[in-house]
Amino acid sequence: MKISEASRVSGVSARSLRHYEDEGLIVPGRFSNGFRDYCRSTIDRVLVIRSLLESGLPVRLIREVLPGLADGSDAGTGVVCAEFLDEVQGYRDRLAARIAVLGEQQAALDAYLREARRTDL
C-alpha cells in the first residue's frame, strides 16, 4: 500500500512514516516508480514503534530491540531482552527521579501560592 493508505491504516502521519524510515526503524518496499510500498508486517511494526515511542522510550532503544521483535526467532532473545529490560529499567528510574524533582518543585510552588494568597487577604 502507498504511504497515504499506510498512514490512514496505522494512524501515523506520512511524515512520521518517513521519519521512521530515516531512523532505520522500518524499510518499506518500493514500487517500480520509486514510491514506498508498505506491507502488513511493516504496518504492524509501525504500530509497535508508535506504542514504544508513546511510552517515552528513545529511538535509540527502540532501534536496538526491534530486530528481535521483528524476526520472531528465539535465538539470543534472553540476552537481548535482559539487556533491553535493563535499559528500560534505567530509563524508567531516571524518569521517576525527574518526576520526584518535579513533584518537589510543584509542592514548593503550591506552598508559595498558599502563603502569597494568605498574606494577600
BATI-858185 format. One record per atom (N, C-alpha, C): residue in one letter; residue number from 1; z, x, y; atom name. Coordinates in nm, 4 decimals, padded with zeros to 6 digits. Example, Ala and Ser with C-alpha at 12.3 -4.5 7.8 and 13.67 -1.06 7.14 Angstrom:
BEGIN
+----+-----+----------+----------+----------+----+
: aa :   i :       up :     east :    north : at :
+----+-----+----------+----------+----------+----+
:  a :   1 :  00.7800 :  01.3190 : -00.5690 :  N :
:  a :   1 :  00.7800 :  01.2300 : -00.4500 : CA :
:  a :   1 :  00.7800 :  01.3200 : -00.3300 :  C :
:  s :   2 :  00.7080 :  01.2850 : -00.2250 :  N :
:  s :   2 :  00.7140 :  01.3670 : -00.1060 : CA :
:  s :   2 :  00.7870 :  01.2900 :  00.0030 :  C :
+----+-----+----------+----------+----------+----+
//
This chain:
BEGIN
+----+-----+----------+----------+----------+----+
: aa :   i :       up :     east :    north : at :
+----+-----+----------+----------+----------+----+
:  m :   1 :  00.0000 :  00.0846 : -00.1179 :  N :
:  m :   1 :  00.0000 :  00.0000 :  00.0000 : CA :
:  m :   1 :  00.0000 :  00.0888 :  00.1237 :  C :
:  k :   2 : -00.0585 :  00.0384 :  00.2306 :  N :
:  k :   2 : -00.0652 :  00.1129 :  00.3558 : CA :
:  k :   2 :  00.0720 :  00.1138 :  00.4231 :  C :
:  i :   3 :  00.0861 :  00.1976 :  00.5248 :  N :
:  i :   3 :  00.2144 :  00.2179 :  00.5895 : CA :
:  i :   3 :  00.2690 :  00.0895 :  00.6521 :  C :
:  s :   4 :  00.1817 :  00.0043 :  00.7057 :  N :
:  s :   4 :  00.2305 : -00.1196 :  00.7678 : CA :
:  s :   4 :  00.2937 : -00.2107 :  00.6633 :  C :
:  e :   5 :  00.2320 : -00.2205 :  00.5475 :  N :
:  e :   5 :  00.2882 : -00.3032 :  00.4411 : CA :
:  e :   5 :  00.4150 : -00.2393 :  00.3849 :  C :
:  a :   6 :  00.4146 : -00.1074 :  00.3694 :  N :
:  a :   6 :  00.5330 : -00.0367 :  00.3206 : CA :
:  a :   6 :  00.6497 : -00.0572 :  00.4168 :  C :
:  s :   7 :  00.6207 : -00.0570 :  00.5448 :  N :
:  s :   7 :  00.7232 : -00.0817 :  00.6454 : CA :
:  s :   7 :  00.7806 : -00.2222 :  00.6314 :  C :
:  r :   8 :  00.6925 : -00.3188 :  00.6146 :  N :
:  r :   8 :  00.7362 : -00.4579 :  00.6005 : CA :
:  r :   8 :  00.8193 : -00.4771 :  00.4743 :  C :
:  v :   9 :  00.7717 : -00.4216 :  00.3633 :  N :
:  v :   9 :  00.8386 : -00.4385 :  00.2343 : CA :
:  v :   9 :  00.9756 : -00.3691 :  00.2333 :  C :
:  s :  10 :  00.9826 : -00.2514 :  00.2911 :  N :
:  s :  10 :  01.1059 : -00.1725 :  00.2864 : CA :
:  s :  10 :  01.2034 : -00.2063 :  00.3986 :  C :
:  g :  11 :  01.1521 : -00.2649 :  00.5072 :  N :
:  g :  11 :  01.2374 : -00.2904 :  00.6228 : CA :
:  g :  11 :  01.2613 : -00.1659 :  00.7066 :  C :
:  v :  12 :  01.1839 : -00.0620 :  00.6819 :  N :
:  v :  12 :  01.1944 :  00.0647 :  00.7540 : CA :
:  v :  12 :  01.0703 :  00.0783 :  00.8411 :  C :
:  s :  13 :  01.0896 :  00.1207 :  00.9644 :  N :
:  s :  13 :  00.9762 :  00.1313 :  01.0560 : CA :
:  s :  13 :  00.8752 :  00.2340 :  01.0069 :  C :
:  a :  14 :  00.7512 :  00.2168 :  01.0489 :  N :
:  a :  14 :  00.6460 :  00.3128 :  01.0147 : CA :
:  a :  14 :  00.6831 :  00.4511 :  01.0679 :  C :
:  r :  15 :  00.7429 :  00.4538 :  01.1841 :  N :
:  r :  15 :  00.7851 :  00.5813 :  01.2431 : CA :
:  r :  15 :  00.8875 :  00.6503 :  01.1523 :  C :
:  s :  16 :  00.9839 :  00.5719 :  01.0988 :  N :
:  s :  16 :  01.0827 :  00.6304 :  01.0077 : CA :
:  s :  16 :  01.0172 :  00.6792 :  00.8792 :  C :
:  l :  17 :  00.9212 :  00.6045 :  00.8290 :  N :
:  l :  17 :  00.8500 :  00.6485 :  00.7085 : CA :
:  l :  17 :  00.7818 :  00.7824 :  00.7322 :  C :
:  r :  18 :  00.7198 :  00.7969 :  00.8473 :  N :
:  r :  18 :  00.6549 :  00.9257 :  00.8809 : CA :
:  r :  18 :  00.7593 :  01.0366 :  00.8924 :  C :
:  h :  19 :  00.8750 :  01.0027 :  00.9508 :  N :
:  h :  19 :  00.9839 :  01.0998 :  00.9653 : CA :
:  h :  19 :  01.0350 :  01.1435 :  00.8277 :  C :
:  y :  20 :  01.0552 :  01.0484 :  00.7373 :  N :
:  y :  20 :  01.0991 :  01.0828 :  00.6015 : CA :
:  y :  20 :  00.9997 :  01.1774 :  00.5362 :  C :
:  e :  21 :  00.8714 :  01.1529 :  00.5602 :  N :
:  e :  21 :  00.7687 :  01.2412 :  00.5050 : CA :
:  e :  21 :  00.7780 :  01.3793 :  00.5686 :  C :
:  d :  22 :  00.7931 :  01.3847 :  00.7004 :  N :
:  d :  22 :  00.8044 :  01.5134 :  00.7707 : CA :
:  d :  22 :  00.9250 :  01.5934 :  00.7212 :  C :
:  e :  23 :  01.0322 :  01.5230 :  00.6856 :  N :
:  e :  23 :  01.1546 :  01.5884 :  00.6384 : CA :
:  e :  23 :  01.1468 :  01.6256 :  00.4898 :  C :
:  g :  24 :  01.0374 :  01.5886 :  00.4238 :  N :
:  g :  24 :  01.0212 :  01.6200 :  00.2826 : CA :
:  g :  24 :  01.0969 :  01.5274 :  00.1892 :  C :
:  l :  25 :  01.1380 :  01.4114 :  00.2408 :  N :
:  l :  25 :  01.2131 :  01.3163 :  00.1596 : CA :
:  l :  25 :  01.1231 :  01.2291 :  00.0730 :  C :
:  i :  26 :  01.0026 :  01.2034 :  00.1211 :  N :
:  i :  26 :  00.9044 :  01.1271 :  00.0448 : CA :
:  i :  26 :  00.7692 :  01.1969 :  00.0542 :  C :
:  v :  27 :  00.6849 :  01.1709 : -00.0442 :  N :
:  v :  27 :  00.5489 :  01.2248 : -00.0439 : CA :
:  v :  27 :  00.4559 :  01.1109 : -00.0852 :  C :
:  p :  28 :  00.4105 :  01.0331 :  00.0126 :  N :
:  p :  28 :  00.3195 :  00.9243 : -00.0235 : CA :
:  p :  28 :  00.1840 :  00.9802 : -00.0654 :  C :
:  g :  29 :  00.1139 :  00.9018 : -00.1465 :  N :
:  g :  29 : -00.0220 :  00.9400 : -00.1826 : CA :
:  g :  29 : -00.1130 :  00.9228 : -00.0623 :  C :
:  r :  30 : -00.2387 :  00.9531 : -00.0812 :  N :
:  r :  30 : -00.3376 :  00.9384 :  00.0264 : CA :
:  r :  30 : -00.4605 :  00.8669 : -00.0265 :  C :
:  f :  31 : -00.5104 :  00.7752 :  00.0553 :  N :
:  f :  31 : -00.6393 :  00.7138 :  00.0263 : CA :
:  f :  31 : -00.7481 :  00.8155 :  00.0585 :  C :
:  s :  32 : -00.8698 :  00.7898 :  00.0176 :  N :
:  s :  32 : -00.9793 :  00.8833 :  00.0420 : CA :
:  s :  32 : -01.0040 :  00.9054 :  00.1915 :  C :
:  n :  33 : -00.9664 :  00.8056 :  00.2735 :  N :
:  n :  33 : -00.9843 :  00.8212 :  00.4181 : CA :
:  n :  33 : -00.8661 :  00.8921 :  00.4848 :  C :
:  g :  34 : -00.7677 :  00.9364 :  00.4057 :  N :
:  g :  34 : -00.6544 :  01.0107 :  00.4588 : CA :
:  g :  34 : -00.5338 :  00.9246 :  00.4927 :  C :
:  f :  35 : -00.5480 :  00.7933 :  00.4874 :  N :
:  f :  35 : -00.4340 :  00.7049 :  00.5157 : CA :
:  f :  35 : -00.3297 :  00.7187 :  00.4052 :  C :
:  r :  36 : -00.2060 :  00.7010 :  00.4426 :  N :
:  r :  36 : -00.0981 :  00.7077 :  00.3446 : CA :
:  r :  36 : -00.1056 :  00.5889 :  00.2488 :  C :
:  d :  37 : -00.0665 :  00.6165 :  00.1239 :  N :
:  d :  37 : -00.0643 :  00.5143 :  00.0193 : CA :
:  d :  37 :  00.0746 :  00.5161 : -00.0446 :  C :
:  y :  38 :  00.1518 :  00.4104 : -00.0198 :  N :
:  y :  38 :  00.2885 :  00.4009 : -00.0694 : CA :
:  y :  38 :  00.2925 :  00.3182 : -00.1972 :  C :
:  c :  39 :  00.3421 :  00.3785 : -00.3055 :  N :
:  c :  39 :  00.3577 :  00.3056 : -00.4315 : CA :
:  c :  39 :  00.4999 :  00.2484 : -00.4384 :  C :
:  r :  40 :  00.5244 :  00.1677 : -00.5375 :  N :
:  r :  40 :  00.6555 :  00.1020 : -00.5520 : CA :
:  r :  40 :  00.7682 :  00.2038 : -00.5649 :  C :
:  s :  41 :  00.7453 :  00.3124 : -00.6378 :  N :
:  s :  41 :  00.8516 :  00.4121 : -00.6554 : CA :
:  s :  41 :  00.8861 :  00.4806 : -00.5232 :  C :
:  t :  42 :  00.7868 :  00.4991 : -00.4371 :  N :
:  t :  42 :  00.8137 :  00.5575 : -00.3052 : CA :
:  t :  42 :  00.8951 :  00.4601 : -00.2211 :  C :
:  i :  43 :  00.8640 :  00.3320 : -00.2296 :  N :
:  i :  43 :  00.9405 :  00.2309 : -00.1566 : CA :
:  i :  43 :  01.0842 :  00.2290 : -00.2072 :  C :
:  d :  44 :  01.1025 :  00.2366 : -00.3374 :  N :
:  d :  44 :  01.2380 :  00.2409 : -00.3943 : CA :
:  d :  44 :  01.3145 :  00.3622 : -00.3416 :  C :
:  r :  45 :  01.2453 :  00.4742 : -00.3340 :  N :
:  r :  45 :  01.3068 :  00.5966 : -00.2811 : CA :
:  r :  45 :  01.3434 :  00.5786 : -00.1340 :  C :
:  v :  46 :  01.2578 :  00.5136 : -00.0575 :  N :
:  v :  46 :  01.2851 :  00.4864 :  00.0844 : CA :
:  v :  46 :  01.4125 :  00.4030 :  00.0982 :  C :
:  l :  47 :  01.4300 :  00.3063 :  00.0107 :  N :
:  l :  47 :  01.5499 :  00.2220 :  00.0160 : CA :
:  l :  47 :  01.6762 :  00.3025 : -00.0125 :  C :
:  v :  48 :  01.6676 :  00.3965 : -00.1049 :  N :
:  v :  48 :  01.7810 :  00.4851 : -00.1330 : CA :
:  v :  48 :  01.8087 :  00.5732 : -00.0116 :  C :
:  i :  49 :  01.7036 :  00.6292 :  00.0459 :  N :
:  i :  49 :  01.7190 :  00.7153 :  00.1641 : CA :
:  i :  49 :  01.7850 :  00.6379 :  00.2768 :  C :
:  r :  50 :  01.7368 :  00.5189 :  00.3031 :  N :
:  r :  50 :  01.7927 :  00.4380 :  00.4108 : CA :
:  r :  50 :  01.9401 :  00.4093 :  00.3865 :  C :
:  s :  51 :  01.9746 :  00.3764 :  00.2642 :  N :
:  s :  51 :  02.1137 :  00.3491 :  00.2299 : CA :
:  s :  51 :  02.2020 :  00.4721 :  00.2534 :  C :
:  l :  52 :  02.1540 :  00.5872 :  00.2106 :  N :
:  l :  52 :  02.2307 :  00.7103 :  00.2297 : CA :
:  l :  52 :  02.2432 :  00.7459 :  00.3777 :  C :
:  l :  53 :  02.1361 :  00.7281 :  00.4532 :  N :
:  l :  53 :  02.1421 :  00.7557 :  00.5970 : CA :
:  l :  53 :  02.2377 :  00.6598 :  00.6679 :  C :
:  e :  54 :  02.2347 :  00.5321 :  00.6282 :  N :
:  e :  54 :  02.3233 :  00.4343 :  00.6903 : CA :
:  e :  54 :  02.4696 :  00.4644 :  00.6598 :  C :
:  s :  55 :  02.4957 :  00.5325 :  00.5483 :  N :
:  s :  55 :  02.6332 :  00.5690 :  00.5162 : CA :
:  s :  55 :  02.6788 :  00.6901 :  00.5968 :  C :
:  g :  56 :  02.5863 :  00.7495 :  00.6693 :  N :
:  g :  56 :  02.6211 :  00.8601 :  00.7569 : CA :
:  g :  56 :  02.5903 :  00.9977 :  00.7021 :  C :
:  l :  57 :  02.5330 :  01.0060 :  00.5824 :  N :
:  l :  57 :  02.5031 :  01.1372 :  00.5271 : CA :
:  l :  57 :  02.3890 :  01.2030 :  00.6027 :  C :
:  p :  58 :  02.4009 :  01.3320 :  00.6257 :  N :
:  p :  58 :  02.2924 :  01.4026 :  00.6949 : CA :
:  p :  58 :  02.1709 :  01.4206 :  00.6034 :  C :
:  v :  59 :  02.0559 :  01.4349 :  00.6638 :  N :
:  v :  59 :  01.9293 :  01.4516 :  00.5911 : CA :
:  v :  59 :  01.9382 :  01.5702 :  00.4958 :  C :
:  r :  60 :  02.0062 :  01.6760 :  00.5350 :  N :
:  r :  60 :  02.0185 :  01.7952 :  00.4511 : CA :
:  r :  60 :  02.0780 :  01.7602 :  00.3145 :  C :
:  l :  61 :  02.1842 :  01.6814 :  00.3132 :  N :
:  l :  61 :  02.2464 :  01.6434 :  00.1865 : CA :
:  l :  61 :  02.1566 :  01.5494 :  00.1070 :  C :
:  i :  62 :  02.0933 :  01.4585 :  00.1765 :  N :
:  i :  62 :  02.0043 :  01.3637 :  00.1085 : CA :
:  i :  62 :  01.8894 :  01.4386 :  00.0429 :  C :
:  r :  63 :  01.8341 :  01.5354 :  00.1138 :  N :
:  r :  63 :  01.7227 :  01.6138 :  00.0592 : CA :
:  r :  63 :  01.7665 :  01.6874 : -00.0676 :  C :
:  e :  64 :  01.8921 :  01.7320 : -00.0723 :  N :
:  e :  64 :  01.9414 :  01.8047 : -00.1892 : CA :
:  e :  64 :  01.9573 :  01.7154 : -00.3109 :  C :
:  v :  65 :  02.0009 :  01.5915 : -00.2908 :  N :
:  v :  65 :  02.0318 :  01.5053 : -00.4044 : CA :
:  v :  65 :  01.9107 :  01.4251 : -00.4524 :  C :
:  l :  66 :  01.8146 :  01.4011 : -00.3684 :  N :
:  l :  66 :  01.7023 :  01.3145 : -00.4046 : CA :
:  l :  66 :  01.6231 :  01.3596 : -00.5269 :  C :
:  p :  67 :  01.5962 :  01.4874 : -00.5457 :  N :
:  p :  67 :  01.5196 :  01.5240 : -00.6653 : CA :
:  p :  67 :  01.5877 :  01.4770 : -00.7935 :  C :
:  g :  68 :  01.7188 :  01.4888 : -00.8023 :  N :
:  g :  68 :  01.7909 :  01.4431 : -00.9208 : CA :
:  g :  68 :  01.7906 :  01.2934 : -00.9363 :  C :
:  l :  69 :  01.7915 :  01.2216 : -00.8250 :  N :
:  l :  69 :  01.7879 :  01.0767 : -00.8313 : CA :
:  l :  69 :  01.6493 :  01.0268 : -00.8687 :  C :
:  a :  70 :  01.5478 :  01.0984 : -00.8253 :  N :
:  a :  70 :  01.4105 :  01.0512 : -00.8424 : CA :
:  a :  70 :  01.3567 :  01.0718 : -00.9823 :  C :
:  d :  71 :  01.3912 :  01.1861 : -01.0451 :  N :
:  d :  71 :  01.3275 :  01.2125 : -01.1731 : CA :
:  d :  71 :  01.3933 :  01.1387 : -01.2890 :  C :
:  g :  72 :  01.5152 :  01.0909 : -01.2677 :  N :
:  g :  72 :  01.5818 :  01.0123 : -01.3700 : CA :
:  g :  72 :  01.6253 :  01.0919 : -01.4914 :  C :
:  s :  73 :  01.6069 :  01.2227 : -01.4889 :  N :
:  s :  73 :  01.6474 :  01.3042 : -01.6035 : CA :
:  s :  73 :  01.7963 :  01.3342 : -01.5949 :  C :
:  d :  74 :  01.8530 :  01.3695 : -01.7088 :  N :
:  d :  74 :  01.9949 :  01.4051 : -01.7128 : CA :
:  d :  74 :  02.0147 :  01.5559 : -01.7092 :  C :
:  a :  75 :  01.9059 :  01.6316 : -01.7061 :  N :
:  a :  75 :  01.9163 :  01.7770 : -01.7098 : CA :
:  a :  75 :  01.9825 :  01.8303 : -01.5841 :  C :
:  g :  76 :  02.0987 :  01.8895 : -01.6006 :  N :
:  g :  76 :  02.1676 :  01.9516 : -01.4884 : CA :
:  g :  76 :  02.2313 :  01.8556 : -01.3918 :  C :
:  t :  77 :  02.2359 :  01.7288 : -01.4234 :  N :
:  t :  77 :  02.2901 :  01.6329 : -01.3263 : CA :
:  t :  77 :  02.4390 :  01.6487 : -01.3086 :  C :
:  g :  78 :  02.5109 :  01.6977 : -01.4106 :  N :
:  g :  78 :  02.6549 :  01.7174 : -01.3961 : CA :
:  g :  78 :  02.6862 :  01.8169 : -01.2867 :  C :
:  v :  79 :  02.6131 :  01.9287 : -01.2843 :  N :
:  v :  79 :  02.6354 :  02.0305 : -01.1825 : CA :
:  v :  79 :  02.5884 :  01.9813 : -01.0469 :  C :
:  v :  80 :  02.4682 :  01.9258 : -01.0435 :  N :
:  v :  80 :  02.4140 :  01.8773 : -00.9165 : CA :
:  v :  80 :  02.5049 :  01.7693 : -00.8603 :  C :
:  c :  81 :  02.5446 :  01.6754 : -00.9448 :  N :
:  c :  81 :  02.6294 :  01.5662 : -00.8980 : CA :
:  c :  81 :  02.7642 :  01.6181 : -00.8502 :  C :
:  a :  82 :  02.8233 :  01.7128 : -00.9232 :  N :
:  a :  82 :  02.9535 :  01.7671 : -00.8831 : CA :
:  a :  82 :  02.9428 :  01.8367 : -00.7477 :  C :
:  e :  83 :  02.8398 :  01.9170 : -00.7310 :  N :
:  e :  83 :  02.8207 :  01.9858 : -00.6032 : CA :
:  e :  83 :  02.7945 :  01.8849 : -00.4920 :  C :
:  f :  84 :  02.7123 :  01.7873 : -00.5204 :  N :
:  f :  84 :  02.6824 :  01.6857 : -00.4201 : CA :
:  f :  84 :  02.8078 :  01.6074 : -00.3852 :  C :
:  l :  85 :  02.8839 :  01.5693 : -00.4869 :  N :
:  l :  85 :  03.0069 :  01.4945 : -00.4611 : CA :
:  l :  85 :  03.1058 :  01.5767 : -00.3794 :  C :
:  d :  86 :  03.1125 :  01.7073 : -00.4043 :  N :
:  d :  86 :  03.1981 :  01.7944 : -00.3227 : CA :
:  d :  86 :  03.1514 :  01.7941 : -00.1778 :  C :
:  e :  87 :  03.0204 :  01.8016 : -00.1588 :  N :
:  e :  87 :  02.9643 :  01.7987 : -00.0224 : CA :
:  e :  87 :  02.9951 :  01.6653 :  00.0451 :  C :
:  v :  88 :  02.9760 :  01.5563 : -00.0284 :  N :
:  v :  88 :  03.0032 :  01.4236 :  00.0281 : CA :
:  v :  88 :  03.1517 :  01.4101 :  00.0603 :  C :
:  q :  89 :  03.2377 :  01.4592 : -00.0289 :  N :
:  q :  89 :  03.3820 :  01.4534 : -00.0034 : CA :
:  q :  89 :  03.4172 :  01.5317 :  00.1229 :  C :
:  g :  90 :  03.3574 :  01.6498 :  00.1377 :  N :
:  g :  90 :  03.3813 :  01.7293 :  00.2583 : CA :
:  g :  90 :  03.3342 :  01.6565 :  00.3827 :  C :
:  y :  91 :  03.2187 :  01.5958 :  00.3738 :  N :
:  y :  91 :  03.1664 :  01.5193 :  00.4870 : CA :
:  y :  91 :  03.2595 :  01.4035 :  00.5202 :  C :
:  r :  92 :  03.3054 :  01.3335 :  00.4151 :  N :
:  r :  92 :  03.3962 :  01.2208 :  00.4340 : CA :
:  r :  92 :  03.5285 :  01.2664 :  00.4965 :  C :
:  d :  93 :  03.5793 :  01.3814 :  00.4520 :  N :
:  d :  93 :  03.7049 :  01.4335 :  00.5067 : CA :
:  d :  93 :  03.6897 :  01.4697 :  00.6539 :  C :
:  r :  94 :  03.5769 :  01.5308 :  00.6893 :  N :
:  r :  94 :  03.5526 :  01.5634 :  00.8311 : CA :
:  r :  94 :  03.5415 :  01.4366 :  00.9143 :  C :
:  l :  95 :  03.4774 :  01.3358 :  00.8584 :  N :
:  l :  95 :  03.4654 :  01.2072 :  00.9261 : CA :
:  l :  95 :  03.6031 :  01.1441 :  00.9451 :  C :
:  a :  96 :  03.6872 :  01.1481 :  00.8423 :  N :
:  a :  96 :  03.8230 :  01.0925 :  00.8518 : CA :
:  a :  96 :  03.9034 :  01.1654 :  00.9590 :  C :
:  a :  97 :  03.8870 :  01.2961 :  00.9684 :  N :
:  a :  97 :  03.9582 :  01.3731 :  01.0709 : CA :
:  a :  97 :  03.9112 :  01.3329 :  01.2104 :  C :
:  r :  98 :  03.7816 :  01.3133 :  01.2260 :  N :
:  r :  98 :  03.7293 :  01.2693 :  01.3567 : CA :
:  r :  98 :  03.7816 :  01.1307 :  01.3917 :  C :
:  i :  99 :  03.7875 :  01.0418 :  01.2909 :  N :
:  i :  99 :  03.8388 :  00.9066 :  01.3139 : CA :
:  i :  99 :  03.9854 :  00.9129 :  01.3562 :  C :
:  a : 100 :  04.0636 :  01.0016 :  01.2931 :  N :
:  a : 100 :  04.2049 :  01.0159 :  01.3285 : CA :
:  a : 100 :  04.2201 :  01.0607 :  01.4740 :  C :
:  v : 101 :  04.1394 :  01.1570 :  01.5150 :  N :
:  v : 101 :  04.1443 :  01.2044 :  01.6545 : CA :
:  v : 101 :  04.1052 :  01.0915 :  01.7495 :  C :
:  l : 102 :  04.0004 :  01.0185 :  01.7156 :  N :
:  l : 102 :  03.9591 :  00.9057 :  01.7999 : CA :
:  l : 102 :  04.0680 :  00.7990 :  01.8063 :  C :
:  g : 103 :  04.1355 :  00.7759 :  01.6949 :  N :
:  g : 103 :  04.2459 :  00.6792 :  01.6939 : CA :
:  g : 103 :  04.3582 :  00.7223 :  01.7868 :  C :
:  e : 104 :  04.3904 :  00.8510 :  01.7856 :  N :
:  e : 104 :  04.4925 :  00.9043 :  01.8755 : CA :
:  e : 104 :  04.4493 :  00.8891 :  02.0217 :  C :
:  q : 105 :  04.3242 :  00.9172 :  02.0492 :  N :
:  q : 105 :  04.2731 :  00.9021 :  02.1857 : CA :
:  q : 105 :  04.2772 :  00.7563 :  02.2286 :  C :
:  q : 106 :  04.2411 :  00.6662 :  02.1383 :  N :
:  q : 106 :  04.2454 :  00.5239 :  02.1694 : CA :
:  q : 106 :  04.3886 :  00.4797 :  02.1964 :  C :
:  a : 107 :  04.4833 :  00.5259 :  02.1165 :  N :
:  a : 107 :  04.6238 :  00.4902 :  02.1362 : CA :
:  a : 107 :  04.6733 :  00.5417 :  02.2717 :  C :
:  a : 108 :  04.6328 :  00.6619 :  02.3090 :  N :
:  a : 108 :  04.6734 :  00.7177 :  02.4384 : CA :
:  a : 108 :  04.6150 :  00.6353 :  02.5524 :  C :
:  l : 109 :  04.4902 :  00.5952 :  02.5402 :  N :
:  l : 109 :  04.4287 :  00.5109 :  02.6433 : CA :
:  l : 109 :  04.4948 :  00.3734 :  02.6503 :  C :
:  d : 110 :  04.5270 :  00.3164 :  02.5343 :  N :
:  d : 110 :  04.5978 :  00.1875 :  02.5326 : CA :
:  d : 110 :  04.7316 :  00.1984 :  02.6041 :  C :
:  a : 111 :  04.8057 :  00.3072 :  02.5766 :  N :
:  a : 111 :  04.9354 :  00.3283 :  02.6422 : CA :
:  a : 111 :  04.9177 :  00.3431 :  02.7930 :  C :
:  y : 112 :  04.8174 :  00.4179 :  02.8323 :  N :
:  y : 112 :  04.7904 :  00.4355 :  02.9754 : CA :
:  y : 112 :  04.7589 :  00.3014 :  03.0408 :  C :
:  l : 113 :  04.6725 :  00.2234 :  02.9775 :  N :
:  l : 113 :  04.6349 :  00.0932 :  03.0337 : CA :
:  l : 113 :  04.7550 : -00.0012 :  03.0420 :  C :
:  r : 114 :  04.8387 : -00.0015 :  02.9397 :  N :
:  r : 114 :  04.9590 : -00.0859 :  02.9443 : CA :
:  r : 114 :  05.0471 : -00.0460 :  03.0604 :  C :
:  e : 115 :  05.0674 :  00.0845 :  03.0738 :  N :
:  e : 115 :  05.1546 :  00.1346 :  03.1821 : CA :
:  e : 115 :  05.0923 :  00.1056 :  03.3190 :  C :
:  a : 116 :  04.9629 :  00.1287 :  03.3302 :  N :
:  a : 116 :  04.8953 :  00.1065 :  03.4585 : CA :
:  a : 116 :  04.8999 : -00.0414 :  03.4969 :  C :
:  r : 117 :  04.8820 : -00.1277 :  03.4022 :  N :
:  r : 117 :  04.8866 : -00.2719 :  03.4307 : CA :
:  r : 117 :  05.0282 : -00.3181 :  03.4601 :  C :
:  r : 118 :  05.1268 : -00.2580 :  03.3938 :  N :
:  r : 118 :  05.2655 : -00.2977 :  03.4164 : CA :
:  r : 118 :  05.3104 : -00.2585 :  03.5568 :  C :
:  t : 119 :  05.2709 : -00.1405 :  03.6009 :  N :
:  t : 119 :  05.3122 : -00.0945 :  03.7334 : CA :
:  t : 119 :  05.2265 : -00.1567 :  03.8431 :  C :
:  d : 120 :  05.1114 : -00.2095 :  03.8031 :  N :
:  d : 120 :  05.0204 : -00.2704 :  03.8999 : CA :
:  d : 120 :  05.0715 : -00.4073 :  03.9433 :  C :
:  l : 121 :  05.1494 : -00.4738 :  03.8593 :  N :
:  l : 121 :  05.2008 : -00.6062 :  03.8906 : CA :
:  l : 121 :  05.3102 : -00.5949 :  03.9853 :  C :
+----+-----+----------+----------+----------+----+
//
